[in-house]
Amino acid sequence: MIIARFRGALAAASLMALVPPALAEVKDASASGFTTENSVEVMADPPSAWRALVEGIDAWWPKDHTWWGAAGRLTIDARAGGCFCEKSGQEQAQHLQVVFVEPGKLLRLSGGLGPLQGMGLFGILEWRLVPIDGGTRITYWYRAGGYTPDDLRSLAVVVDQVQAQQLGDLARYLAQHSPKSKP
């Protein structure tokens, strides 16, 4: 049992070594809004990365950043007017609405993610996929703002850290589940 756990931890550590950390940055921040950008390069072609992003989101999105944890199921209906939604029985949430789709290249969504939704803030989120030698550069860009009595500058750093985690989880999922790109 202990050896099996050790092997599992060793395998996870080896996988982590293969996935470069996401490059995270708060691009700008003010009392009324902010922009974050996180990027990572993966050894998967853009169509594979797109499928993982859209069709596999429930498998890689961290359950501690959902409304109902493991009980919820995440989906993205990648069409204009579609939904990035979570369902758990009768409980349902629209995380974001799809507003632009260019398969394999760009997915743009609008709305407030997580607690921003309840704060009445609005954002535009873009997943950008760019082919690079041997894989894909995935950029997770988010601009949010609106009225709140709170200063959003400190929230920008937290959102950026959460989004770096989410992008890192997508990269790890791709490292485990996608065929390698051909040079």
C-alpha positions in Angstrom: 0.0 0.0 0.0 2.7 2.5 0.9 4.8 1.5 -2.1 1.7 2.0 -4.4 1.2 5.5 -2.9 4.9 6.3 -3.4 4.7 5.1 -7.0 1.6 7.3 -7.6 3.3 10.3 -6.0 6.4 9.7 -8.1 4.3 9.4 -11.3 2.5 12.6 -10.5 5.8 14.4 -9.8 7.2 13.1 -13.1 4.2 14.4 -14.9 4.5 17.8 -13.2 8.1 18.0 -14.5 6.9 17.6 -18.0 4.4 20.5 -17.8 5.9 23.9 -17.7 4.3 26.3 -15.2 1.8 28.8 -16.6 3.2 32.3 -17.1 0.8 34.4 -15.1 0.4 38.2 -15.1 -2.0 40.8 -13.9 -1.8 43.0 -17.0 -3.6 46.0 -15.4 -5.7 46.7 -12.4 -7.7 49.6 -11.0 -10.4 50.1 -8.4 -13.1 49.2 -10.9 -11.5 46.3 -12.9 -8.6 44.3 -14.0 -7.1 42.2 -16.8 -5.2 38.9 -16.2 -3.3 36.8 -18.7 -1.9 33.3 -18.2 -0.1 31.3 -20.9 1.4 27.8 -21.2 2.9 25.8 -24.0 1.7 22.2 -24.4 2.9 19.3 -26.5 -0.5 18.8 -28.1 -1.7 20.2 -31.5 -4.4 22.9 -31.5 -7.3 20.5 -32.4 -6.4 18.2 -29.4 -6.1 21.2 -27.1 -9.4 22.5 -28.3 -11.1 19.2 -27.6 -9.7 19.0 -24.1 -10.8 22.6 -23.4 -14.3 22.2 -24.7 -15.2 18.5 -24.5 -13.0 17.6 -21.5 -13.6 20.5 -19.2 -15.3 18.4 -16.6 -12.2 16.2 -16.3 -9.6 18.9 -15.7 -11.3 22.0 -14.3 -10.5 22.0 -10.5 -13.6 20.9 -8.6 -12.8 23.3 -5.7 -13.6 26.1 -8.2 -17.1 24.9 -9.0 -20.4 25.5 -7.1 -21.0 21.9 -6.2 -17.6 20.3 -6.2 -17.5 16.7 -7.4 -21.3 16.5 -7.5 -21.4 19.1 -10.3 -20.8 18.4 -14.0 -19.3 21.1 -16.2 -20.0 21.5 -19.9 -19.2 24.0 -22.6 -21.6 24.3 -25.5 -19.1 25.9 -28.0 -21.5 27.9 -30.1 -22.6 31.5 -30.0 -25.2 31.8 -27.2 -24.0 28.5 -25.7 -23.3 28.0 -22.1 -20.3 27.1 -19.9 -22.6 25.5 -17.3 -22.5 23.4 -14.3 -25.3 21.0 -13.2 -25.8 19.0 -10.1 -29.3 17.4 -10.3 -31.8 20.3 -10.1 -29.0 22.8 -9.1 -27.6 24.7 -12.1 -25.3 27.6 -12.8 -24.3 29.4 -15.9 -20.6 30.3 -15.3 -20.3 32.2 -18.6 -22.0 32.5 -22.0 -20.2 31.7 -25.2 -20.1 34.8 -27.5 -17.5 33.9 -30.1 -16.2 30.6 -31.5 -13.3 29.9 -33.9 -12.7 26.2 -33.4 -9.1 25.3 -32.6 -8.2 29.0 -32.3 -10.4 31.2 -30.0 -13.2 30.7 -27.6 -14.6 33.9 -26.1 -17.1 33.9 -23.2 -18.8 36.7 -21.2 -19.9 37.0 -17.6 -18.6 37.0 -14.1 -16.7 33.9 -13.0 -17.2 32.5 -9.5 -17.8 35.1 -6.8 -17.6 37.9 -9.4 -21.0 36.8 -10.6 -22.6 37.4 -7.2 -20.8 40.8 -7.0 -22.5 41.9 -10.1 -19.2 42.2 -12.1 -18.9 41.4 -15.7 -16.0 40.0 -17.7 -14.8 38.8 -21.1 -12.7 35.6 -21.0 -10.7 34.3 -24.0 -9.1 31.0 -24.5 -6.5 31.6 -27.3 -4.8 28.6 -29.0 -1.8 29.3 -31.2 0.2 26.6 -33.0 3.9 26.5 -32.0 6.7 24.2 -33.0 5.7 20.9 -31.4 2.5 22.0 -29.8 0.2 24.8 -28.8 0.5 28.0 -26.8 -2.7 28.3 -24.8 -3.5 31.8 -23.4 -6.2 32.3 -20.8 -7.1 36.0 -20.8 -9.8 37.6 -18.6 -10.9 41.2 -18.2 -13.5 42.0 -15.5 -15.0 45.1 -14.1 -18.0 47.0 -13.0 -19.4 48.8 -10.0 -18.5 47.5 -6.6 -17.9 49.4 -3.3 -14.7 47.3 -3.1 -11.3 48.0 -4.7 -10.7 45.3 -7.3 -6.9 45.7 -7.4 -6.4 43.1 -4.6 -8.9 40.7 -6.2 -7.0 40.8 -9.5 -4.1 38.9 -7.9 -6.3 36.2 -6.5 -8.2 35.7 -9.8 -4.8 35.5 -11.6 -3.6 32.8 -9.2 -6.8 30.8 -9.6 -6.7 31.1 -13.4 -3.0 30.0 -13.4 -4.1 26.9 -11.5 -6.9 26.2 -14.0 -4.6 26.6 -17.0 -2.0 24.4 -15.3 -4.7 21.7 -14.7 -5.6 21.9 -18.4 -1.9 21.5 -19.4 -1.5 18.5 -17.1 -4.7 16.9 -18.5 -3.3 17.4 -22.0 0.1 15.9 -21.0 -1.8 12.8 -19.9 -4.5 12.4 -22.5 -3.4 13.9 -25.8 -1.4 12.4 -28.6 1.9 14.2 -29.0 2.2 16.7 -31.8 4.3 15.7 -34.7 7.3 17.9 -35.6 
